[in-house]
Amino acid sequence: MKLKFRIWLENEEDELVIGQGLFTLLNLIKSTGSINKSAKALNMSYRTAWGKIKKAEIRYGCELVKKKSGGKSGGGTTLTKGGEQLLTNFDNLNQEAEKYMETLFNQYL
């Protein structure tokens, strides 16, 4: 038997701020520098990815990504300081929760 669980964060209005889907999307944006490439890697449209980001920004109250228009060096997207912080904190929370849940699982089952 193995333990499975998921963590997500909601705001005071019980609206989803971040879960595994947005976490993965933001991580891909961080590594690729592109919302479009990240969306394609997750088999979603650019519009869907952008919508998820905008909803999260409104619900979190902080800009998560910064888009740079194309030009000589091309466009791209980077995470803002707030986006980096949310990503890091959510990752740390998941890792700590996993350790704790594993301890509980071993204790009770």
N, CA, C and O atoms as a GROMACS GRO file, in nm:
protein
  436
    1MET      N    1   0.085  -0.117   0.000
    1MET     CA    2   0.000   0.000   0.000
    1MET      C    3   0.090   0.124   0.000
    1MET      O    4   0.198   0.124   0.058
    2LYS      N    5   0.043   0.228  -0.066
    2LYS     CA    6   0.118   0.353  -0.065
    2LYS      C    7   0.025   0.471  -0.044
    2LYS      O    8  -0.094   0.465  -0.074
    3LEU      N    9   0.080   0.576   0.008
    3LEU     CA   10   0.005   0.697   0.040
    3LEU      C   11   0.005   0.792  -0.079
    3LEU      O   12   0.108   0.812  -0.143
    4LYS      N   13  -0.111   0.849  -0.109
    4LYS     CA   14  -0.125   0.951  -0.213
    4LYS      C   15  -0.199   1.070  -0.152
    4LYS      O   16  -0.297   1.053  -0.079
    5PHE      N   17  -0.154   1.189  -0.183
    5PHE     CA   18  -0.223   1.310  -0.138
    5PHE      C   19  -0.184   1.426  -0.230
    5PHE      O   20  -0.084   1.420  -0.301
    6ARG      N   21  -0.266   1.529  -0.227
    6ARG     CA   22  -0.240   1.650  -0.307
    6ARG      C   23  -0.259   1.771  -0.218
    6ARG      O   24  -0.343   1.773  -0.128
    7ILE      N   25  -0.179   1.871  -0.246
    7ILE     CA   26  -0.189   1.997  -0.173
    7ILE      C   27  -0.220   2.107  -0.274
    7ILE      O   28  -0.165   2.109  -0.384
    8TRP      N   29  -0.306   2.197  -0.236
    8TRP     CA   30  -0.332   2.317  -0.314
    8TRP      C   31  -0.361   2.428  -0.216
    8TRP      O   32  -0.397   2.403  -0.101
    9LEU      N   33  -0.346   2.550  -0.260
    9LEU     CA   34  -0.370   2.666  -0.175
    9LEU      C   35  -0.487   2.745  -0.230
    9LEU      O   36  -0.500   2.765  -0.351
   10GLU      N   37  -0.572   2.790  -0.140
   10GLU     CA   38  -0.688   2.872  -0.174
   10GLU      C   39  -0.678   3.004  -0.101
   10GLU      O   40  -0.613   3.014   0.003
   11ASN      N   41  -0.744   3.106  -0.155
   11ASN     CA   42  -0.749   3.235  -0.087
   11ASN      C   43  -0.865   3.235   0.014
   11ASN      O   44  -0.929   3.132   0.035
   12GLU      N   45  -0.890   3.348   0.074
   12GLU     CA   46  -0.995   3.360   0.175
   12GLU      C   47  -1.134   3.334   0.120
   12GLU      O   48  -1.226   3.302   0.195
   13GLU      N   49  -1.152   3.348  -0.010
   13GLU     CA   50  -1.281   3.324  -0.075
   13GLU      C   51  -1.293   3.180  -0.125
   13GLU      O   52  -1.383   3.148  -0.202
   14ASP      N   53  -1.203   3.093  -0.080
   14ASP     CA   54  -1.201   2.952  -0.119
   14ASP      C   55  -1.179   2.932  -0.268
   14ASP      O   56  -1.227   2.834  -0.326
   15GLU      N   57  -1.106   3.023  -0.331
   15GLU     CA   58  -1.072   3.012  -0.473
   15GLU      C   59  -0.930   2.957  -0.485
   15GLU      O   60  -0.840   2.998  -0.412
   16LEU      N   61  -0.911   2.865  -0.579
   16LEU     CA   62  -0.780   2.806  -0.601
   16LEU      C   63  -0.677   2.913  -0.639
   16LEU      O   64  -0.701   2.993  -0.729
   17VAL      N   65  -0.565   2.913  -0.570
   17VAL     CA   66  -0.454   3.001  -0.604
   17VAL      C   67  -0.348   2.921  -0.678
   17VAL      O   68  -0.307   2.957  -0.789
   18ILE      N   69  -0.303   2.811  -0.617
   18ILE     CA   70  -0.202   2.727  -0.682
   18ILE      C   71  -0.221   2.582  -0.640
   18ILE      O   72  -0.248   2.550  -0.524
   19GLY      N   73  -0.206   2.496  -0.738
   19GLY     CA   74  -0.206   2.351  -0.717
   19GLY      C   75  -0.096   2.294  -0.805
   19GLY      O   76  -0.013   2.368  -0.857
   20GLN      N   77  -0.096   2.164  -0.821
   20GLN     CA   78   0.010   2.100  -0.898
   20GLN      C   79   0.015   2.147  -1.043
   20GLN      O   80   0.123   2.159  -1.101
   21GLY      N   81  -0.101   2.174  -1.103
   21GLY     CA   82  -0.104   2.218  -1.243
   21GLY      C   83  -0.033   2.351  -1.265
   21GLY      O   84   0.052   2.362  -1.353
   22LEU      N   85  -0.068   2.452  -1.185
   22LEU     CA   86  -0.004   2.583  -1.200
   22LEU      C   87   0.143   2.575  -1.158
   22LEU      O   88   0.228   2.641  -1.218
   23PHE      N   89   0.172   2.496  -1.056
   23PHE     CA   90   0.311   2.477  -1.013
   23PHE      C   91   0.395   2.425  -1.130
   23PHE      O   92   0.504   2.476  -1.155
   24THR      N   93   0.344   2.325  -1.199
   24THR     CA   94   0.416   2.268  -1.314
   24THR      C   95   0.430   2.371  -1.425
   24THR      O   96   0.537   2.384  -1.485
   25LEU      N   97   0.323   2.443  -1.454
   25LEU     CA   98   0.326   2.546  -1.559
   25LEU      C   99   0.430   2.653  -1.527
   25LEU      O  100   0.510   2.689  -1.614
   26LEU      N  101   0.430   2.704  -1.404
   26LEU     CA  102   0.527   2.807  -1.367
   26LEU      C  103   0.670   2.754  -1.372
   26LEU      O  104   0.761   2.827  -1.413
   27ASN      N  105   0.691   2.631  -1.331
   27ASN     CA  106   0.825   2.571  -1.340
   27ASN      C  107   0.872   2.562  -1.484
   27ASN      O  108   0.988   2.589  -1.514
   28LEU      N  109   0.782   2.524  -1.573
   28LEU     CA  110   0.817   2.516  -1.715
   28LEU      C  111   0.847   2.655  -1.772
   28LEU      O  112   0.941   2.671  -1.851
   29ILE      N  113   0.769   2.754  -1.734
   29ILE     CA  114   0.795   2.891  -1.779
   29ILE      C  115   0.932   2.937  -1.730
   29ILE      O  116   1.007   3.001  -1.804
   30LYS      N  117   0.963   2.902  -1.607
   30LYS     CA  118   1.094   2.938  -1.551
   30LYS      C  119   1.208   2.876  -1.633
   30LYS      O  120   1.309   2.941  -1.658
   31SER      N  121   1.191   2.751  -1.674
   31SER     CA  122   1.299   2.683  -1.746
   31SER      C  123   1.301   2.715  -1.896
   31SER      O  124   1.408   2.717  -1.957
   32THR      N  125   1.185   2.738  -1.957
   32THR     CA  126   1.182   2.763  -2.102
   32THR      C  127   1.181   2.911  -2.137
   32THR      O  128   1.222   2.949  -2.247
   33GLY      N  129   1.134   2.995  -2.045
   33GLY     CA  130   1.121   3.137  -2.075
   33GLY      C  131   1.006   3.166  -2.170
   33GLY      O  132   1.003   3.272  -2.234
   34SER      N  133   0.911   3.071  -2.180
   34SER     CA  134   0.803   3.086  -2.277
   34SER      C  135   0.672   3.026  -2.225
   34SER      O  136   0.668   2.909  -2.185
   35ILE      N  137   0.567   3.106  -2.226
   35ILE     CA  138   0.435   3.054  -2.190
   35ILE      C  139   0.389   2.956  -2.298
   35ILE      O  140   0.334   2.851  -2.267
   36ASN      N  141   0.412   2.991  -2.423
   36ASN     CA  142   0.368   2.907  -2.535
   36ASN      C  143   0.432   2.769  -2.531
   36ASN      O  144   0.363   2.668  -2.542
   37LYS      N  145   0.565   2.763  -2.516
   37LYS     CA  146   0.634   2.634  -2.509
   37LYS      C  147   0.588   2.553  -2.388
   37LYS      O  148   0.571   2.432  -2.396
   38SER      N  149   0.568   2.622  -2.277
   38SER     CA  150   0.525   2.555  -2.154
   38SER      C  151   0.385   2.498  -2.170
   38SER      O  152   0.358   2.385  -2.128
   39ALA      N  153   0.297   2.576  -2.230
   39ALA     CA  154   0.160   2.530  -2.253
   39ALA      C  155   0.159   2.408  -2.344
   39ALA      O  156   0.090   2.310  -2.317
   40LYS      N  157   0.237   2.414  -2.452
   40LYS     CA  158   0.243   2.301  -2.546
   40LYS      C  159   0.295   2.175  -2.477
   40LYS      O  160   0.245   2.065  -2.503
   41ALA      N  161   0.393   2.190  -2.389
   41ALA     CA  162   0.448   2.075  -2.317
   41ALA      C  163   0.343   2.010  -2.227
   41ALA      O  164   0.351   1.891  -2.196
   42LEU      N  165   0.245   2.089  -2.185
   42LEU     CA  166   0.137   2.039  -2.100
   42LEU      C  167   0.010   2.008  -2.178
   42LEU      O  168  -0.095   1.982  -2.120
   43ASN      N  169   0.020   2.012  -2.311
   43ASN     CA  170  -0.096   1.987  -2.399
   43ASN      C  171  -0.213   2.080  -2.370
   43ASN      O  172  -0.328   2.038  -2.365
   44MET      N  173  -0.180   2.208  -2.350
   44MET     CA  174  -0.286   2.307  -2.333
   44MET      C  175  -0.259   2.424  -2.425
   44MET      O  176  -0.146   2.444  -2.470
   45SER      N  177  -0.360   2.500  -2.452
   45SER     CA  178  -0.344   2.616  -2.539
   45SER      C  179  -0.276   2.730  -2.461
   45SER      O  180  -0.277   2.734  -2.338
   46TYR      N  181  -0.218   2.822  -2.537
   46TYR     CA  182  -0.160   2.941  -2.478
   46TYR      C  183  -0.266   3.016  -2.398
   46TYR      O  184  -0.242   3.062  -2.287
   47ARG      N  185  -0.385   3.026  -2.457
   47ARG     CA  186  -0.494   3.100  -2.393
   47ARG      C  187  -0.532   3.040  -2.258
   47ARG      O  188  -0.555   3.112  -2.161
   48THR      N  189  -0.538   2.907  -2.251
   48THR     CA  190  -0.570   2.839  -2.125
   48THR      C  191  -0.461   2.865  -2.022
   48THR      O  192  -0.490   2.895  -1.906
   49ALA      N  193  -0.336   2.853  -2.064
   49ALA     CA  194  -0.223   2.876  -1.973
   49ALA      C  195  -0.225   3.020  -1.921
   49ALA      O  196  -0.209   3.044  -1.801
   50TRP      N  197  -0.245   3.114  -2.011
   50TRP     CA  198  -0.248   3.256  -1.973
   50TRP      C  199  -0.365   3.282  -1.878
   50TRP      O  200  -0.351   3.358  -1.782
   51GLY      N  201  -0.478   3.220  -1.903
   51GLY     CA  202  -0.594   3.235  -1.816
   51GLY      C  203  -0.568   3.184  -1.675
   51GLY      O  204  -0.607   3.247  -1.577
   52LYS      N  205  -0.501   3.071  -1.665
   52LYS     CA  206  -0.466   3.015  -1.534
   52LYS      C  207  -0.373   3.109  -1.458
   52LYS      O  208  -0.388   3.130  -1.338
   53ILE      N  209  -0.277   3.164  -1.529
   53ILE     CA  210  -0.182   3.256  -1.466
   53ILE      C  211  -0.254   3.382  -1.418
   53ILE      O  212  -0.234   3.425  -1.305
   54LYS      N  213  -0.338   3.440  -1.504
   54LYS     CA  214  -0.408   3.564  -1.468
   54LYS      C  215  -0.501   3.542  -1.348
   54LYS      O  216  -0.508   3.627  -1.259
   55LYS      N  217  -0.574   3.429  -1.347
   55LYS     CA  218  -0.661   3.398  -1.233
   55LYS      C  219  -0.580   3.388  -1.105
   55LYS      O  220  -0.619   3.442  -1.001
   56ALA      N  221  -0.467   3.319  -1.113
   56ALA     CA  222  -0.382   3.303  -0.994
   56ALA      C  223  -0.328   3.437  -0.947
   56ALA      O  224  -0.321   3.462  -0.826
   57GLU      N  225  -0.291   3.524  -1.040
   57GLU     CA  226  -0.240   3.656  -1.003
   57GLU      C  227  -0.346   3.736  -0.929
   57GLU      O  228  -0.317   3.802  -0.828
   58ILE      N  229  -0.468   3.732  -0.978
   58ILE     CA  230  -0.578   3.804  -0.913
   58ILE      C  231  -0.604   3.747  -0.775
   58ILE      O  232  -0.618   3.822  -0.678
   59ARG      N  233  -0.610   3.616  -0.766
   59ARG     CA  234  -0.642   3.550  -0.638
   59ARG      C  235  -0.528   3.560  -0.537
   59ARG      O  236  -0.553   3.566  -0.416
   60TYR      N  237  -0.404   3.561  -0.585
   60TYR     CA  238  -0.287   3.571  -0.498
   60TYR      C  239  -0.257   3.717  -0.464
   60TYR      O  240  -0.196   3.746  -0.361
   61GLY      N  241  -0.300   3.807  -0.552
   61GLY     CA  242  -0.277   3.949  -0.529
   61GLY      C  243  -0.137   3.994  -0.565
   61GLY      O  244  -0.084   4.089  -0.508
   62CYS      N  245  -0.077   3.925  -0.661
   62CYS     CA  246   0.061   3.955  -0.698
   62CYS      C  247   0.085   3.910  -0.842
   62CYS      O  248   0.038   3.804  -0.884
   63GLU      N  249   0.159   3.990  -0.918
   63GLU     CA  250   0.197   3.951  -1.053
   63GLU      C  251   0.297   3.835  -1.044
   63GLU      O  252   0.394   3.843  -0.970
   64LEU      N  253   0.272   3.729  -1.120
   64LEU     CA  254   0.357   3.610  -1.114
   64LEU      C  255   0.457   3.601  -1.229
   64LEU      O  256   0.566   3.547  -1.212
   65VAL      N  257   0.420   3.655  -1.346
   65VAL     CA  258   0.509   3.650  -1.462
   65VAL      C  259   0.521   3.788  -1.525
   65VAL      O  260   0.434   3.873  -1.512
   66LYS      N  261   0.632   3.807  -1.594
   66LYS     CA  262   0.657   3.931  -1.666
   66LYS      C  263   0.686   3.893  -1.810
   66LYS      O  264   0.781   3.820  -1.839
   67LYS      N  265   0.601   3.943  -1.902
   67LYS     CA  266   0.620   3.915  -2.045
   67LYS      C  267   0.702   4.026  -2.108
   67LYS      O  268   0.685   4.144  -2.077
   68LYS      N  269   0.792   3.984  -2.197
   68LYS     CA  270   0.873   4.079  -2.272
   68LYS      C  271   0.839   4.060  -2.419
   68LYS      O  272   0.849   3.949  -2.472
   69SER      N  273   0.800   4.168  -2.484
   69SER     CA  274   0.764   4.160  -2.626
   69SER      C  275   0.885   4.126  -2.710
   69SER      O  276   1.000   4.148  -2.670
   70GLY      N  277   0.858   4.070  -2.827
   70GLY     CA  278   0.965   4.033  -2.920
   70GLY      C  279   1.045   4.153  -2.965
   70GLY      O  280   1.015   4.266  -2.928
   71GLY      N  281   1.141   4.129  -3.041
   71GLY     CA  282   1.230   4.234  -3.091
   71GLY      C  283   1.356   4.167  -3.141
   71GLY      O  284   1.353   4.051  -3.183
   72LYS      N  285   1.465   4.239  -3.135
   72LYS     CA  286   1.593   4.185  -3.182
   72LYS      C  287   1.629   4.055  -3.110
   72LYS      O  288   1.667   3.956  -3.173
   73SER      N  289   1.617   4.057  -2.979
   73SER     CA  290   1.654   3.939  -2.900
   73SER      C  291   1.537   3.844  -2.878
   73SER      O  292   1.551   3.742  -2.811
   74GLY      N  293   1.422   3.878  -2.934
   74GLY     CA  294   1.304   3.793  -2.917
   74GLY      C  295   1.232   3.822  -2.786
   74GLY      O  296   1.287   3.888  -2.698
   75GLY      N  297   1.111   3.773  -2.776
   75GLY     CA  298   1.033   3.795  -2.656
   75GLY      C  299   1.062   3.686  -2.554
   75GLY      O  300   1.156   3.608  -2.568
   76GLY      N  301   0.981   3.684  -2.453
   76GLY     CA  302   0.998   3.582  -2.352
   76GLY      C  303   0.919   3.615  -2.228
   76GLY      O  304   0.859   3.721  -2.216
   77THR      N  305   0.920   3.522  -2.137
   77THR     CA  306   0.848   3.538  -2.011
   77THR      C  307   0.937   3.492  -1.897
   77THR      O  308   1.002   3.388  -1.906
   78THR      N  309   0.940   3.570  -1.792
   78THR     CA  310   1.014   3.533  -1.672
   78THR      C  311   0.920   3.540  -1.552
   78THR      O  312   0.816   3.606  -1.556
   79LEU      N  313   0.957   3.471  -1.447
   79LEU     CA  314   0.880   3.481  -1.324
   79LEU      C  315   0.922   3.608  -1.251
   79LEU      O  316   1.039   3.645  -1.251
   80THR      N  317   0.826   3.672  -1.190
   80THR     CA  318   0.856   3.788  -1.106
   80THR      C  319   0.910   3.737  -0.973
   80THR      O  320   0.912   3.617  -0.948
   81LYS      N  321   0.954   3.828  -0.890
   81LYS     CA  322   1.000   3.791  -0.756
   81LYS      C  323   0.887   3.721  -0.680
   81LYS      O  324   0.910   3.621  -0.611
   82GLY      N  325   0.765   3.773  -0.694
   82GLY     CA  326   0.649   3.711  -0.630
   82GLY      C  327   0.620   3.573  -0.685
   82GLY      O  328   0.582   3.482  -0.610
   83GLY      N  329   0.638   3.556  -0.816
   83GLY     CA  330   0.618   3.425  -0.879
   83GLY      C  331   0.720   3.325  -0.831
   83GLY      O  332   0.687   3.210  -0.802
   84GLU      N  333   0.846   3.368  -0.824
   84GLU     CA  334   0.954   3.282  -0.774
   84GLU      C  335   0.926   3.241  -0.629
   84GLU      O  336   0.945   3.126  -0.591
   85GLN      N  337   0.882   3.338  -0.550
   85GLN     CA  338   0.856   3.312  -0.408
   85GLN      C  339   0.741   3.212  -0.392
   85GLN      O  340   0.750   3.120  -0.311
   86LEU      N  341   0.634   3.230  -0.468
   86LEU     CA  342   0.521   3.138  -0.460
   86LEU      C  343   0.564   2.998  -0.501
   86LEU      O  344   0.528   2.900  -0.436
   87LEU      N  345   0.641   2.988  -0.607
   87LEU     CA  346   0.690   2.859  -0.657
   87LEU      C  347   0.777   2.790  -0.551
   87LEU      O  348   0.757   2.672  -0.521
   88THR      N  349   0.871   2.863  -0.496
   88THR     CA  350   0.961   2.808  -0.394
   88THR      C  351   0.885   2.766  -0.269
   88THR      O  352   0.906   2.657  -0.217
   89ASN      N  353   0.797   2.854  -0.221
   89ASN     CA  354   0.722   2.823  -0.099
   89ASN      C  355   0.630   2.704  -0.118
   89ASN      O  356   0.617   2.620  -0.028
   90PHE      N  357   0.565   2.695  -0.233
   90PHE     CA  358   0.474   2.583  -0.259
   90PHE      C  359   0.554   2.453  -0.269
   90PHE      O  360   0.510   2.349  -0.219
   91ASP      N  361   0.670   2.458  -0.332
   91ASP     CA  362   0.756   2.340  -0.343
   91ASP      C  363   0.804   2.296  -0.204
   91ASP      O  364   0.798   2.177  -0.172
   92ASN      N  365   0.849   2.391  -0.123
   92ASN     CA  366   0.894   2.358   0.013
   92ASN      C  367   0.781   2.300   0.096
   92ASN      O  368   0.801   2.203   0.170
   93LEU      N  369   0.662   2.358   0.085
   93LEU     CA  370   0.546   2.307   0.156
   93LEU      C  371   0.516   2.163   0.116
   93LEU      O  372   0.491   2.078   0.201
   94ASN      N  373   0.520   2.135  -0.013
   94ASN     CA  374   0.495   1.999  -0.062
   94ASN      C  375   0.598   1.900  -0.009
   94ASN      O  376   0.564   1.790   0.033
   95GLN      N  377   0.724   1.940  -0.011
   95GLN     CA  378   0.830   1.851   0.037
   95GLN      C  379   0.815   1.821   0.186
   95GLN      O  380   0.829   1.707   0.228
   96GLU      N  381   0.788   1.924   0.264
   96GLU     CA  382   0.770   1.905   0.409
   96GLU      C  383   0.646   1.822   0.438
   96GLU      O  384   0.648   1.735   0.526
   97ALA      N  385   0.538   1.848   0.367
   97ALA     CA  386   0.414   1.772   0.386
   97ALA      C  387   0.435   1.625   0.351
   97ALA      O  388   0.383   1.536   0.418
   98GLU      N  389   0.512   1.601   0.245
   98GLU     CA  390   0.539   1.463   0.203
   98GLU      C  391   0.613   1.387   0.314
   98GLU      O  392   0.580   1.272   0.344
   99LYS      N  393   0.713   1.451   0.374
   99LYS     CA  394   0.787   1.389   0.484
   99LYS      C  395   0.694   1.359   0.601
   99LYS      O  396   0.696   1.249   0.658
  100TYR      N  397   0.613   1.458   0.637
  100TYR     CA  398   0.523   1.443   0.750
  100TYR      C  399   0.418   1.335   0.724
  100TYR      O  400   0.391   1.252   0.810
  101MET      N  401   0.361   1.336   0.605
  101MET     CA  402   0.259   1.236   0.571
  101MET      C  403   0.319   1.096   0.567
  101MET      O  404   0.253   1.000   0.606
  102GLU      N  405   0.442   1.084   0.522
  102GLU     CA  406   0.509   0.954   0.520
  102GLU      C  407   0.529   0.903   0.663
  102GLU      O  408   0.512   0.784   0.690
  103THR      N  409   0.566   0.993   0.753
  103THR     CA  410   0.581   0.957   0.894
  103THR      C  411   0.448   0.909   0.951
  103THR      O  412   0.443   0.805   1.017
  104LEU      N  413   0.341   0.981   0.925
  104LEU     CA  414   0.208   0.941   0.973
  104LEU      C  415   0.165   0.808   0.912
  104LEU      O  416   0.111   0.722   0.981
  105PHE      N  417   0.190   0.793   0.784
  105PHE     CA  418   0.154   0.669   0.715
  105PHE      C  419   0.225   0.550   0.781
  105PHE      O  420   0.162   0.448   0.810
  106ASN      N  421   0.355   0.564   0.804
  106ASN     CA  422   0.431   0.456   0.866
  106ASN      C  423   0.387   0.430   1.010
  106ASN      O  424   0.392   0.316   1.057
  107GLN      N  425   0.344   0.534   1.078
  107GLN     CA  426   0.299   0.520   1.217
  107GLN      C  427   0.165   0.447   1.226
  107GLN      O  428   0.147   0.364   1.314
  108TYR      N  429   0.074   0.476   1.136
  108TYR     CA  430  -0.062   0.423   1.147
  108TYR      C  431  -0.091   0.304   1.056
  108TYR      O  432  -0.183   0.227   1.083
  109LEU      N  433  -0.016   0.288   0.951
  109LEU     CA  434  -0.041   0.177   0.860
  109LEU      C  435   0.085   0.096   0.847
  109LEU      O  436   0.087  -0.004   0.776
   0.00000   0.00000   0.00000
